[in-house]
Amino acid sequence: MDAKNFAVFFLKVLCDATSKLLLFGAWMFTFNHWSLSTNLIMTYYYGMMSLLLTQQSKAQFRWSTVT
């Protein structure tokens, strides 16, 4: 990967992460009446993590289904 491709890739990742953090922060502020709650953030974070982990364990990849 040359420098130009790396710069474009890095910029795309940076913009994607920034937009997701801004949307999540705006949702957290408006959901809790303009008061940021660390308990709500931790509940949301671990809830999403457990949801993703349970979905990942259910959807196991098998090469036999591809061919």
Secondary structure, 3 states (H helix, E strand, C coil): CCHHHHHHHHHHHHHHHHHHHHHHHHHHHHHCCCCCCHHHHHHHHHHHHHHHHHHHHHCCCCHHHCC
